[in-house]
Amino acid sequence: MTPTITAFENSPDRGRGFARDMPVRWAFEEVGQPYDVRLVSLKAMKEPAHLALQPFGQIPTYEENGLCLFETGAIVLHIAQTHEGLLPIDAAGRARAIGWMFAAVSTMEPPIVERESAGYLERGESWHDQRLPLMEERIRTRLLQLSARLGDAEWLDGGFSAGDLMMVTVLRRLEGSKLLDAFQNLADYIARGTARPAYRRAFAAQRAVFEAISGR
């Protein structure tokens, strides 16, 4: 059975590759696994049928042979564990790659998403301008730490892995913010990730949904 994932029918990111089905698509492309996509509207995401798959009313979800999963990181990990190409063969290397997956979503992503959300939800509030430098300083601290660890290496731990896939996905959310300007090795790291043919195929597939909706 071909896995089926859900994605936005009309994504708020306007086809820029930030919606959370993007890393799942990328993972499928890296391992060469075909997949189907069921598009859902924002309204449908809050209805019982979708909530039975994703209790928080978000995307993506994953269904295959009776298995239902939610949360992007969990889905990518499942793909990586059941197909060759995204995790090292040796047990220690696999454990380290999985550790970097968790670092991406648990350590790097929260301050980045906090800043992003504040821009949408708090920009008109009196405290926003005071909070922004604090939020950005937290991000810079994490970027400094990650930059020091990456150094001049191509990937985080040996060859490209699911850890890099998740980390590049998270760091992309800073594009256009100038926060990456002081970290050339991280900018180059993102560029290497997004230059991968599998990433380009995934991006094109997600972008096609926006173009179909917008008539472009």
Backbone bond lengths (Angstrom), bond angles and torsions (degrees), N, CA, C in turn:
res aa  C-N    CA-C-N  psi(-1)  N-CA   C-N-CA  omega(-1)  CA-C   N-CA-C  phi
1 M - - - 1.464 - - 1.525 109.34 -
2 T 1.323 116.45 132.85 1.455 121.03 177.70 1.525 109.91 -74.61
3 P 1.343 118.59 129.85 1.468 120.31 178.13 1.525 110.72 -60.47
4 T 1.320 115.51 146.80 1.466 121.25 176.44 1.514 108.84 -121.69
5 I 1.321 116.63 130.75 1.452 120.79 175.37 1.524 108.67 -116.89
6 T 1.316 115.67 160.62 1.457 120.18 174.15 1.524 109.27 -104.38
7 A 1.331 114.37 150.86 1.459 121.66 178.70 1.517 108.10 -147.55
8 F 1.326 116.04 165.28 1.455 120.69 178.67 1.524 111.32 -62.65
9 E 1.307 115.52 133.85 1.462 120.83 170.31 1.533 109.83 -67.23
10 N 1.316 115.09 -38.43 1.473 121.66 178.50 1.519 107.39 -139.96
11 S 1.316 116.68 91.84 1.462 121.45 -171.02 1.522 112.86 -70.85
12 P 1.328 117.18 136.58 1.468 120.73 176.58 1.528 112.84 -62.92
13 D 1.346 117.86 -19.58 1.469 119.41 -177.39 1.522 112.99 -83.41
14 R 1.335 117.22 -2.26 1.462 122.77 175.39 1.533 111.77 57.35
15 G 1.321 115.75 42.08 1.455 120.60 173.44 1.507 116.21 75.08
16 R 1.323 117.71 22.29 1.470 119.92 -178.53 1.522 113.25 -91.40
17 G 1.326 117.27 1.93 1.456 119.68 176.09 1.509 115.07 84.35
18 F 1.335 118.23 17.62 1.456 120.47 -179.26 1.532 113.17 -97.15
19 A 1.333 117.76 -16.33 1.463 120.09 179.32 1.523 109.33 -61.96
20 R 1.312 116.73 149.72 1.464 120.44 -166.86 1.525 115.04 -77.64
21 D 1.303 117.38 -1.60 1.458 117.45 169.28 1.529 111.43 -78.44
22 M 1.343 117.46 -13.38 1.455 121.03 -176.47 1.534 112.86 -59.30
23 P 1.343 120.64 -51.46 1.465 118.33 179.25 1.526 113.71 -63.75
24 V 1.329 117.18 -28.88 1.464 119.74 176.54 1.527 109.97 -68.33
25 R 1.319 116.70 -45.17 1.458 120.40 175.61 1.530 110.17 -58.28
26 W 1.328 115.96 -44.65 1.460 121.54 -179.14 1.528 110.30 -60.42
27 A 1.324 116.28 -44.87 1.465 120.16 179.85 1.532 110.87 -60.51
28 F 1.324 116.97 -44.82 1.464 119.85 177.63 1.527 111.15 -58.60
29 E 1.332 115.97 -42.90 1.460 119.89 -178.78 1.527 111.52 -66.43
30 E 1.328 117.30 -36.76 1.467 120.61 -179.91 1.529 111.46 -64.70
31 V 1.315 116.80 -37.15 1.468 119.48 -176.95 1.524 112.85 -95.04
32 G 1.328 116.84 -2.10 1.449 120.33 178.40 1.515 114.62 72.29
33 Q 1.325 116.81 32.36 1.464 121.66 -179.13 1.532 110.71 -101.86
34 P 1.327 118.84 119.40 1.469 120.22 174.90 1.527 110.40 -62.91
35 Y 1.309 116.02 153.57 1.466 120.39 178.88 1.515 109.22 -152.52
36 D 1.311 115.47 155.02 1.453 121.85 174.99 1.521 108.83 -106.73
37 V 1.317 116.04 154.81 1.462 121.83 179.14 1.519 109.73 -124.93
38 R 1.318 116.54 129.45 1.458 121.64 173.21 1.525 107.61 -108.76
39 L 1.302 116.73 116.49 1.463 120.87 -177.82 1.524 109.90 -81.90
40 V 1.329 115.63 138.41 1.460 120.54 -179.63 1.526 109.44 -128.75
41 S 1.319 115.52 145.12 1.459 120.80 177.81 1.525 109.68 -83.01
42 L 1.317 115.75 164.74 1.468 119.90 176.89 1.528 110.29 -60.65
43 K 1.321 116.53 -35.58 1.466 120.46 178.30 1.525 110.55 -66.60
44 A 1.320 116.63 -46.12 1.463 120.61 -177.88 1.528 111.89 -64.13
45 M 1.332 116.81 -27.95 1.469 120.30 -179.36 1.527 112.18 -65.54
46 K 1.337 117.15 -19.57 1.464 121.12 -178.54 1.533 112.04 -100.87
47 E 1.326 116.68 3.37 1.459 120.28 -178.22 1.523 111.43 -93.98
48 P 1.345 117.25 159.68 1.467 121.41 -172.70 1.521 115.40 -52.84
49 A 1.315 117.77 -39.19 1.469 119.87 -176.41 1.523 111.36 -61.13
50 H 1.336 116.22 -42.58 1.463 118.80 179.78 1.524 110.99 -77.74
51 L 1.316 116.86 -37.22 1.466 119.75 179.79 1.524 111.86 -63.92
52 A 1.316 116.88 -24.79 1.462 119.49 176.04 1.523 111.15 -67.58
53 L 1.333 116.22 -25.56 1.457 121.46 177.66 1.519 111.84 -93.95
54 Q 1.320 116.73 -37.52 1.465 122.65 -176.80 1.522 107.52 -133.94
55 P 1.336 118.34 96.92 1.464 120.91 -172.03 1.518 115.03 -62.98
56 F 1.335 117.35 -13.94 1.466 120.45 -179.70 1.532 112.07 -101.20
57 G 1.325 116.46 5.56 1.453 120.06 175.12 1.511 114.10 67.47
58 Q 1.326 116.94 39.83 1.462 121.43 -178.88 1.532 110.04 -121.93
59 I 1.322 115.42 179.93 1.462 121.89 171.14 1.520 106.62 -123.98
60 P 1.325 118.14 157.67 1.447 128.38 2.69 1.523 111.90 -92.87
61 T 1.318 114.95 168.99 1.459 121.74 164.88 1.518 107.39 -122.32
62 Y 1.320 115.38 166.51 1.469 121.73 -177.55 1.516 107.63 -136.92
63 E 1.347 115.80 131.26 1.461 121.00 177.63 1.528 109.33 -133.71
64 E 1.331 115.43 132.39 1.460 120.69 176.95 1.521 109.15 -161.63
65 N 1.330 116.54 122.24 1.465 121.96 175.90 1.529 113.04 50.08
66 G 1.321 116.03 43.35 1.458 120.68 178.41 1.512 114.91 85.78
67 L 1.335 117.72 -9.29 1.461 120.97 177.19 1.518 109.68 -87.43
68 C 1.329 116.37 127.17 1.465 121.81 176.92 1.524 108.32 -119.74
69 L 1.306 116.53 128.23 1.458 121.72 179.26 1.518 109.98 -128.81
70 F 1.329 115.97 154.16 1.452 121.63 169.51 1.520 107.88 -137.82
71 E 1.322 116.70 170.91 1.460 126.30 -172.78 1.528 110.08 80.02
72 T 1.321 115.13 120.73 1.455 121.97 -175.80 1.520 112.67 -54.38
73 G 1.337 116.73 -48.45 1.455 119.70 -178.09 1.511 112.85 -60.55
74 A 1.323 116.46 -40.44 1.464 120.64 179.72 1.527 110.81 -66.06
75 I 1.328 116.36 -38.90 1.462 119.99 179.90 1.526 110.52 -68.23
76 V 1.331 116.72 -44.76 1.469 119.82 178.53 1.522 110.27 -61.87
77 L 1.315 117.22 -41.18 1.461 120.18 178.84 1.524 110.68 -62.38
78 H 1.317 117.39 -42.28 1.466 120.34 178.45 1.530 110.87 -61.10
79 I 1.324 116.11 -44.28 1.462 119.82 178.34 1.523 110.31 -61.40
80 A 1.324 116.27 -43.89 1.466 120.94 -178.52 1.524 112.29 -65.42
81 Q 1.322 116.09 -33.38 1.470 119.89 -178.32 1.521 112.79 -80.85
82 T 1.305 117.25 -20.49 1.461 120.09 -175.96 1.528 113.21 -106.70
83 H 1.332 117.07 -2.79 1.461 121.50 177.59 1.530 109.07 -138.45
84 E 1.303 116.61 146.74 1.453 120.75 177.77 1.528 110.98 -75.35
85 G 1.340 115.29 147.69 1.455 119.75 172.32 1.502 116.65 123.65
86 L 1.332 118.52 -18.86 1.461 119.96 -177.03 1.524 113.86 -117.42
87 L 1.311 117.72 -5.73 1.456 121.36 176.51 1.524 109.01 -134.68
88 P 1.331 117.43 142.16 1.462 119.75 176.75 1.525 111.68 -59.56
89 I 1.324 115.78 159.04 1.457 120.86 179.15 1.519 111.52 -74.12
90 D 1.347 116.85 -38.95 1.466 119.14 -176.59 1.522 110.43 -75.74
91 A 1.324 115.72 146.11 1.467 121.91 -173.89 1.519 112.29 -60.72
92 A 1.331 117.51 -41.72 1.465 120.05 -178.41 1.523 110.72 -66.18
93 G 1.332 115.91 -42.20 1.458 119.11 178.37 1.519 112.31 -64.17
94 R 1.331 116.82 -39.21 1.458 120.85 177.07 1.520 110.72 -61.77
95 A 1.322 116.13 -43.62 1.463 120.41 -179.31 1.524 110.90 -62.76
96 R 1.342 116.18 -41.22 1.466 118.90 179.87 1.530 111.31 -66.96
97 A 1.340 116.46 -40.41 1.467 119.89 178.62 1.523 110.97 -62.20
98 I 1.320 116.83 -42.19 1.465 120.75 177.39 1.519 110.07 -64.49
99 G 1.330 116.91 -36.97 1.461 120.30 176.20 1.521 111.79 -59.19
100 W 1.341 116.35 -39.81 1.464 119.33 178.25 1.524 111.67 -69.50
101 M 1.319 117.51 -30.00 1.460 119.36 173.86 1.527 110.09 -60.93
102 F 1.318 115.45 -46.16 1.466 119.62 179.52 1.527 111.00 -66.27
103 A 1.330 117.23 -37.14 1.462 120.04 178.34 1.526 110.83 -61.96
104 A 1.334 115.80 -38.23 1.462 119.39 179.72 1.521 111.60 -62.15
105 V 1.343 116.60 -48.43 1.465 119.54 -173.12 1.531 113.08 -87.33
106 S 1.336 117.67 -23.62 1.462 119.61 -175.20 1.529 113.58 -101.91
107 T 1.346 117.50 -28.24 1.459 120.39 -176.67 1.524 112.22 -109.19
108 M 1.328 117.36 -46.80 1.460 119.91 -176.26 1.529 112.88 -82.22
109 E 1.311 117.22 -41.02 1.458 119.48 -171.88 1.530 115.30 -70.69
110 P 1.345 120.85 -41.28 1.472 119.19 -174.21 1.529 115.27 -53.91
111 P 1.346 121.17 -49.90 1.464 117.65 179.96 1.524 112.97 -68.02
112 I 1.336 116.94 -29.08 1.465 120.16 178.59 1.521 110.11 -68.39
113 V 1.317 116.85 -45.50 1.465 120.61 -179.89 1.526 110.93 -70.04
114 E 1.339 117.26 -33.09 1.473 119.67 177.41 1.525 109.93 -60.29
115 R 1.315 116.64 -45.59 1.467 120.53 178.93 1.520 110.87 -63.68
116 E 1.316 116.09 -42.97 1.456 121.28 -179.72 1.528 110.87 -62.43
117 S 1.326 116.44 -46.02 1.463 120.82 -179.00 1.519 111.60 -65.84
118 A 1.334 116.48 -38.13 1.462 119.92 178.89 1.521 110.92 -61.74
119 G 1.322 116.22 -34.60 1.457 119.44 178.50 1.512 112.46 -64.22
120 Y 1.335 116.32 -32.94 1.458 120.54 179.03 1.525 111.88 -81.60
121 L 1.334 115.70 -42.41 1.458 120.55 -166.91 1.532 114.47 -100.04
122 E 1.335 117.82 -23.03 1.468 119.78 -171.36 1.526 114.09 -120.89
123 R 1.320 117.11 0.84 1.463 118.72 -172.28 1.528 112.13 -56.50
124 G 1.309 117.81 -33.11 1.458 120.18 -179.10 1.515 114.57 -86.10
125 E 1.327 116.89 -2.20 1.465 120.47 -177.96 1.530 110.76 -85.63
126 S 1.331 114.78 152.21 1.468 119.83 -175.52 1.523 112.75 -64.86
127 W 1.317 116.77 -26.32 1.466 119.29 -175.79 1.526 113.71 -88.38
128 H 1.314 117.14 -6.98 1.465 118.85 -173.42 1.527 112.62 -60.08
129 D 1.330 117.47 -46.50 1.464 120.41 -177.39 1.521 111.86 -65.43
130 Q 1.333 117.20 -26.91 1.460 120.27 177.23 1.517 111.19 -77.94
131 R 1.320 117.10 -35.23 1.468 121.47 -178.83 1.516 113.56 -76.21
132 L 1.314 116.83 -30.79 1.452 120.48 -173.26 1.529 113.59 -57.01
133 P 1.348 120.05 -48.07 1.468 118.73 179.04 1.530 112.79 -61.26
134 L 1.317 117.65 -33.52 1.466 120.97 178.74 1.523 110.69 -68.11
135 M 1.325 115.92 -43.08 1.459 119.92 179.09 1.528 110.32 -64.12
136 E 1.319 115.97 -42.33 1.463 119.29 -178.08 1.525 111.53 -69.56
137 E 1.313 117.82 -32.33 1.460 119.99 177.43 1.526 110.84 -66.69
138 R 1.328 117.18 -37.12 1.467 120.01 176.59 1.530 110.50 -63.41
139 I 1.315 115.66 -39.54 1.465 119.32 178.27 1.524 110.42 -66.02
140 R 1.326 117.32 -44.89 1.466 120.60 -179.99 1.519 111.51 -60.03
141 T 1.306 116.69 -37.76 1.468 119.84 178.19 1.518 110.44 -60.56
142 R 1.318 116.76 -45.50 1.464 120.55 179.53 1.533 110.97 -67.10
143 L 1.323 116.99 -39.82 1.463 120.17 178.66 1.528 110.89 -63.88
144 L 1.311 116.50 -40.76 1.464 120.84 178.24 1.519 110.69 -60.95
145 Q 1.332 116.16 -43.76 1.462 120.41 179.95 1.525 111.34 -66.06
146 L 1.323 116.17 -43.52 1.463 119.94 -179.69 1.524 110.63 -67.32
147 S 1.326 117.10 -40.98 1.456 121.56 179.05 1.522 111.20 -60.91
148 A 1.323 116.00 -41.66 1.465 119.92 179.41 1.520 110.81 -64.53
149 R 1.314 116.49 -38.75 1.464 119.95 -179.42 1.530 111.28 -70.91
150 L 1.323 117.67 -41.67 1.456 120.95 -179.88 1.523 111.66 -66.98
151 G 1.331 115.79 -42.29 1.456 119.68 -179.04 1.518 111.31 57.50
152 D 1.340 116.54 -132.05 1.458 120.00 179.26 1.525 112.38 -101.48
153 A 1.338 116.21 16.58 1.465 120.54 178.55 1.526 110.25 -72.13
154 E 1.313 115.27 156.11 1.458 119.84 178.58 1.519 111.13 -76.20
155 W 1.341 116.50 -43.46 1.461 122.97 -178.87 1.522 109.21 -130.68
156 L 1.314 117.11 172.96 1.462 121.30 -171.67 1.521 114.27 -67.85
157 D 1.341 116.66 -34.59 1.456 119.12 -176.78 1.529 109.11 -153.82
158 G 1.294 116.47 85.44 1.462 118.98 -177.32 1.510 111.65 78.41
159 G 1.339 116.33 -130.83 1.461 120.29 -179.02 1.517 112.94 -78.68
160 F 1.316 115.20 168.45 1.466 121.33 178.15 1.525 110.08 -56.80
161 S 1.332 116.39 137.33 1.465 121.42 -178.36 1.521 110.19 -143.33
162 A 1.319 114.94 179.49 1.462 120.73 175.55 1.522 111.11 -61.22
163 G 1.330 116.75 -27.02 1.465 119.66 175.55 1.514 111.50 -63.03
164 D 1.323 116.93 -43.12 1.464 120.48 177.45 1.524 110.82 -67.90
165 L 1.313 116.78 -40.26 1.465 120.74 179.08 1.523 110.55 -56.33
166 M 1.315 116.73 -47.13 1.461 120.13 -179.20 1.524 111.31 -70.70
167 M 1.335 117.84 -38.95 1.456 120.41 -178.11 1.522 111.31 -67.43
168 V 1.321 117.45 -44.52 1.462 120.25 177.85 1.525 110.47 -60.88
169 T 1.322 116.35 -41.26 1.464 120.83 178.28 1.523 111.29 -58.03
170 V 1.329 116.14 -44.21 1.466 120.52 -179.92 1.524 111.13 -67.50
171 L 1.320 117.35 -47.25 1.458 120.68 -176.98 1.521 112.64 -64.59
172 R 1.315 117.24 -28.91 1.462 120.42 178.21 1.521 112.02 -58.72
173 R 1.306 117.57 -24.30 1.455 120.66 -177.77 1.530 111.05 -67.42
174 L 1.327 117.27 -12.10 1.465 121.25 178.85 1.523 112.75 -92.39
175 E 1.316 117.39 -3.02 1.457 119.86 -179.18 1.526 110.05 -57.71
176 G 1.324 115.10 132.61 1.450 120.77 179.77 1.514 114.37 87.59
177 S 1.338 117.60 -3.66 1.469 120.35 -177.08 1.515 113.25 -92.99
178 K 1.315 119.48 -14.26 1.469 126.90 -175.72 1.520 112.98 73.97
179 L 1.356 117.04 -1.93 1.459 119.30 -179.74 1.526 111.80 -69.16
180 L 1.312 117.14 -21.57 1.458 120.69 179.79 1.527 112.77 -88.96
181 D 1.319 117.20 -5.46 1.462 120.44 -173.83 1.526 112.92 -58.95
182 A 1.310 117.37 -32.19 1.463 121.21 -177.32 1.519 113.30 -86.94
183 F 1.335 116.28 2.34 1.468 120.00 -174.83 1.527 109.56 -128.89
184 Q 1.331 115.06 77.63 1.457 119.25 -175.33 1.519 112.25 -62.55
185 N 1.344 116.84 -34.98 1.472 117.21 -179.08 1.522 111.72 -67.18
186 L 1.340 117.54 -30.78 1.462 119.54 176.76 1.527 110.97 -74.41
187 A 1.329 117.09 -37.80 1.460 119.97 176.53 1.529 109.92 -62.33
188 D 1.326 116.17 -41.04 1.467 120.06 178.39 1.529 110.88 -67.22
189 Y 1.321 115.69 -36.71 1.473 121.68 178.25 1.529 110.32 -61.61
190 I 1.319 116.58 -45.65 1.466 120.87 177.87 1.528 109.88 -62.11
191 A 1.328 116.11 -43.17 1.458 120.22 -179.08 1.529 111.29 -61.91
192 R 1.333 116.91 -38.56 1.469 119.36 177.54 1.521 111.05 -64.40
193 G 1.330 115.62 -41.19 1.453 119.31 -179.81 1.516 112.36 -65.23
194 T 1.322 116.44 -45.96 1.463 119.84 -176.28 1.521 112.82 -76.87
195 A 1.343 116.83 -10.58 1.459 120.39 175.63 1.527 112.23 -85.49
196 R 1.323 117.15 -10.40 1.457 119.56 -179.10 1.533 110.03 -65.08
197 P 1.322 117.06 137.02 1.471 119.68 -179.79 1.528 113.29 -54.44
198 A 1.337 117.14 -37.55 1.466 120.15 -179.91 1.523 110.74 -64.22
199 Y 1.328 116.86 -39.32 1.465 119.87 177.62 1.529 109.72 -63.73
200 R 1.317 115.97 -45.00 1.463 119.59 -177.51 1.524 111.76 -62.24
201 R 1.322 116.32 -38.94 1.472 119.10 177.59 1.516 110.92 -65.55
202 A 1.339 116.64 -41.86 1.465 120.29 179.63 1.523 110.94 -65.00
203 F 1.321 116.07 -43.23 1.467 120.39 -179.93 1.526 110.11 -62.25
204 A 1.328 116.50 -43.99 1.462 120.52 -179.68 1.525 111.29 -62.05
205 A 1.336 116.55 -38.77 1.457 120.45 -179.86 1.523 110.66 -66.34
206 Q 1.325 116.43 -42.17 1.461 118.85 178.80 1.525 110.96 -70.09
207 R 1.311 116.44 -40.77 1.459 121.37 179.56 1.525 111.61 -61.08
208 A 1.332 116.18 -35.56 1.462 120.69 -179.19 1.517 112.47 -60.90
209 V 1.324 116.80 -31.34 1.467 120.34 178.77 1.527 109.41 -65.67
210 F 1.327 116.78 -45.92 1.466 120.50 178.65 1.515 111.01 -62.34
211 E 1.330 116.72 -43.64 1.454 120.02 -178.11 1.527 111.81 -64.65
212 A 1.316 115.94 -35.76 1.468 119.44 178.46 1.524 110.76 -66.87
213 I 1.328 116.26 -39.75 1.462 120.63 -179.57 1.521 111.02 -70.78
214 S 1.340 116.64 -41.49 1.451 120.99 -174.13 1.521 112.64 -84.92
215 G 1.351 116.93 -11.05 1.452 120.35 179.50 1.505 113.73 79.12
216 R 1.353 117.52 17.82 1.455 120.16 179.75 1.517 111.48 -79.19
